[in-house]
Amino acid sequence: MDSNPLFELTPSRSTSQQVFEYIRDEIVGMELSPGEKIPENLLAEKFAISRTPVRAALAKLESLGFVKVLPQRGTFVTKLSIQKILEARFLREAIEVAVACDLAEDFKPAAIERCNEILVQQKGVAKKNDALMFQKLDDLFHETLANATGFPRVSEVVKAEKAHIDRVRKLSLTEYSGQYDQVIAQHSEILKAIQTRDAAKAKLAMQSHMRDLLTFLALVPDKHPEYFTQG
């Protein structure tokens, strides 16, 4: 819980939202392991706040599938479920492919320019081997494409589903070599296909990007069985 000593609350933003972001990053970054208990009192003490915003943050995390509140026992980081990860990946691929095809047919220069800027940032972060920031930029890349469709719920649906995927993505970046370069190359191919207005290539590029997770999902449970539910 002390992996990010530089994190400080700011009065200009919602306290519960900031605590939510802190715990979420701890979970996605695997600083809080699947199955680990999250002590409300220690969080409240850490930030010198009451338990009310902590509980609000944990309630939001539970709604997204990151934690489970067990009566009389406490709050625990949820373990990973192969079935939920596969379902989330399936839904995300369907949406992301539709987004790529839509933008190839209805080109949005501003969005593509922004994605190219994010790609440059990812290259810089990759050199620092900062997996969590790289993943946040990955999320921003896809969110920018999704928002460019003009349908606000698109990125919201993706966010709701990807909680089941985020930790596996983090593990793939930190435990399997070459992932930074591969993601950057795939993002470049997606943008190239959209910029050339080639919907067929955009579809294939996004499908390839989304299906990489299946490779890692075949490896991770054997390496880290303690992270996964048995059912």
Secondary structure, 3 states (H helix, E strand, C coil): CCCCCCCCCCCCCCHHHHHHHHHHHHHHCCCCCCCCEECHHHHHHHHCCCHHHHHHHHHHHHHCCCEEEECCCEEEECCECHHHHHHHHHHHHHHHHHHHHHHHHCCCHHHHHHHHHHHHHHHHHHHCCCHHHHHHHHHHHHHHHHHCCCCHHHHHHHHHHHHHHHHHHHHHHHHCCCHHHHHHHHHHHHHHHHHCCCHHHHHHHHHHHHHHHHHHHCCHHHHCHHHECCC
